Amino acid sequence: MTGNGADGNTVLSVRDLTVEFSSGGGVLRAVDGVSFDLAAGGALGVVGESGSGKSTTALALLGLHRHTDARVTGRILLGAEITDGTGGVDVNALDDEGVRRLRGRRIAMIFQDPLSALDPYYRIGDQIAEVYRTHSGAGRRAAWARAVEVLDRVGIPDAARRARARPHEFSGGMRQRALIAMALACEPEILVADEPTSALDVTVQAQILDLLDELRADTGMALLLVTHDLGVVSRSADEVLVMHRGRAVEQGPVREVLRAPARPYTRALLDAVPRLDAPRAARREPGDPLLTVTDLTREFRRPGRGLRRETTRAVDGVSLDVRRGETLGVVGESGSGKTTLVRMMVGLLAPTSGRISFEDRDVTGLPEKRLRSIRGDLQMVFQDPTSSLNPRRTVGDGIADPLRVRGVPAGEARQTARELMERVGLDPARHDRYPHEFSGGQRQRVGIARALSLRPKLLVCDEPVSALDVSTQAQILELLRDVQEDYGLTIVFVSHDLAVIRQVSDRVAVMRGGALVELADVDELYASPRHEYTRALLTAVPVLA
Amino acid sequence: MILYLVRRLGSLLVLLVVMTAVVYGIFYAIPADPAILVCGKGCDGAQLAVVHHKLGLDQPITAQYWHFLEGLVVGRDYSSGPDVTHCAAPCLGYSFQTDLPVLSLIAQRLPVSLSLTAGALVLWTVTGVSLGLVSALREKRLTDRLITVFVLGGLGTPVFVSGLLLLMVFCGWLQWLDFPVYVPLTEDPAGWARNLILPWLTLTILQSAIFTRLTRTGMLETLSEDHIRTFRAYGLPERRVIGRHALRGALTPLISINAVEFGVVLVNAMLTETLFGLPGIGQLIVQSSNNVDLPVVAGLTLTAGLAVVLANTAADLLYATVDRRVVLA
């Protein structure tokens, strides 16, 4: 994006960084001999899947493994003097007090979840001012002025007033801006960003990445960008370091590495990424409407000021049909009402008004007893495979439970559960294991098996792959495609990820602020989006170079 | 906020009516006759009937309860022969045993109970929070384990045991203190405090054990939160990270714990008062229950209910001030 920023001096030089955790007798090497350099004004992307050691590396740069059971070896040289031959400061060799003085002043860090990264009890301006005062020794008044100044710099509107707000009064994007402002307060040479945009919507992500680019260009601050998203790296970094199981498998200029990866792991990683421009399987010809919603609305009420109550319209007059045999993608940013909509579709949530009909039968507001007859036809797969499984029941029992509830004899239910496990690619011999013994991808397979146990007609998947690494994500998407063929399923697939939606859907519904903005065939929607919001969404997605 | 207060007030009224109704119900169900206790030995049938009439016990229990409610809202008249005494609202009636107005009986004893609980509250909060903080920062080391032993000991010892032990040690063996006698704060502040030391300690041992545990858990939880990592990553001195950011998060829940625990504290305060012979509300509860002194028991129930609800409301309001994310409704 900004070309090769490596014209400046080296501000960070890492050699042979190794981080080991001793756990129950054994030693786990989370980072294994990683070396890299970062130039002033440059941006290095560190990519890898979960457990690759990328965040562990980032934390080590600020000496944040101190006083944990991690053992850090290697050299972490910091400072503009490195190239002059005078040598920089070795973070790893400093005492605690020395490291503390570096943190925030010369090397700052921003984190993934901007909600929890700020103290909920204090005003945002105070938190930034506190950091500034710690390193500059400025007075209260000056520190507050500095806080307002940096908040203004990162694009918080009306910064002088908003500095008095507490974190919960800020949106996700604004919180991340506030955290960046905190990082800017002492004008550090290096900013370490650990998945800074992973918790944000694509349009907000684009704004934050733009801001980081701009700050880098203006201040000459170097950026170390840790992310799982190759699109983000491609957009915002000059150099990339690919990590796998603690090792640096490939390193080089972004364009070269992403266009012509030298290592098989990098190639596999790139292949697994759903792309907006990749060829996709032929569209299925949808049949007659299986489920139709008409003018569906759902309101939530919460207490407001005084005696009043505030009403939020989460879904606002949505009409659409889901056709037999198709996959309908539902895409939108957080708060767009997509989850509320699909929960109403499967009868988990009652609509405030509007109509839902399933197989030409009005099922709106049916009493639970009558609804039960169609519950089996409507099943759901949830986003978080960890919290949607009961940790105290074995996965076999979990899968068999829906059958048992319906009076299938225990032996038969168990047998079916084992068959389902096999079908979704799990070893049926592990039916008596508990969810925590499975990986994230395997747990999502369990979730799918459980949803399939009642042989539903409609399967609603709410962000089923958002918590998974790209390679696992690709496997789960393939599994869903397979079972759709086998079981003749109709799928409603909810996601915030436009590339994933494009890959799996036949038709796509775009939602915003509770309303249906656009509904079109997938090819048409991506090739020539009609609505301006759809266009904005599509341009915000970082694309692989 | 307004909605919250309206609701709280509504539920308070319902609660008080139900509580006092239960007291009257229990009174009706137990076989004891307070008139016999009042009349004394050697009372004949006729004299007993007079006492019955005077105390209103010849009326059905529902009528008695109705008069009680009436007295609360509009006041009521008591006639003993030719004189009529008016008892203005809120009228809790007169004690069967002493003929004194219940309201003044309670008002007289309230300062004693307040002295005991307020002083102990300060002590156990300070002790509990400090020990909990040390315990969390020295997690799994010797200090933490020693504190855990204290906590388990404190939790497992009822106040009538710990109070008795304190009495034996400080008044018996060591003779550092005289046996406590209540001295009003307004008369002699030093004497007030000296005499309350042992009762305070008795309550503190138990309650600070709870607080130590809660502070320790809260601290460990908060210390593992992301925003603590943020401030460490920004080079704030550890003292500040703990003192300003971690402690705030760990202590906020204690506000509501104090409110929830309030009822338990009342019971323990009652036992402590009885043990040390302090003329407080607790002692009055024990005496009036033993004497089947219905007006006093009902009045005390009302007071305790009111206190619990007020404490909880105050805690809710305080919590919403401390943690702005909380919206009361």
Contacts between the chains, C-beta under 8 A, distances in Angstrom:
chain1	res1	chain2	res2	distance
A	62	B	233	5.5
A	64	B	229	7.2
A	64	B	232	6.7
A	64	B	233	6.0
A	100	B	235	4.8
A	100	B	237	6.8
A	101	B	235	6.3
A	102	B	235	7.0
A	103	B	232	7.4
A	103	B	233	5.8
A	103	B	234	5.9
A	103	B	235	3.5
A	104	B	233	7.0
A	104	B	234	3.5
A	104	B	235	4.2
A	104	B	236	7.9
A	105	B	235	6.3
A	108	B	233	7.5
A	108	B	234	6.8
A	109	B	233	4.7
A	109	B	234	7.9
A	111	B	226	6.5
A	111	B	229	7.5
A	111	B	230	6.7
A	113	B	226	6.2
A	116	B	225	6.5
A	116	B	226	3.8
A	116	B	227	6.2
A	117	B	226	5.0
A	117	B	227	5.8
A	117	B	229	7.7
A	117	B	230	4.8
A	118	B	227	5.6
A	118	B	230	6.8
A	119	B	227	4.6
A	119	B	230	7.9
A	119	B	231	7.4
A	119	B	245	5.3
A	119	B	248	7.6
A	119	B	249	7.7
A	120	B	227	7.4
A	120	B	249	7.8
A	120	B	323	7.2
A	120	B	325	6.2
A	121	B	245	7.9
A	121	B	248	5.0
A	121	B	249	6.9
A	121	B	252	7.5
A	121	B	322	7.4
A	121	B	323	6.6
A	121	B	324	8.0
A	122	B	245	7.9
A	130	B	231	8.0
A	130	B	236	6.9
A	130	B	240	7.7
A	130	B	244	7.9
A	131	B	231	7.7
A	131	B	234	4.5
A	131	B	235	7.5
A	131	B	236	6.9
A	134	B	234	7.4
A	134	B	235	6.1
A	134	B	236	5.5
A	134	B	237	7.2
A	134	B	240	7.6
A	135	B	235	6.4
A	166	B	324	5.3
A	166	B	325	7.5
A	168	B	324	7.3
A	168	B	325	4.7
A	179	B	230	7.5
A	182	B	230	7.9
A	182	B	234	6.6
A	302	B	327	7.7
A	302	B	329	7.8
A	303	B	3	6.5
A	303	B	4	8.0
A	303	B	327	5.7
A	303	B	328	7.6
A	303	B	329	3.5
A	305	B	1	7.9
A	306	B	1	7.1
A	306	B	2	5.2
A	306	B	3	7.3
A	307	B	2	5.6
A	307	B	3	5.2
A	307	B	6	8.0
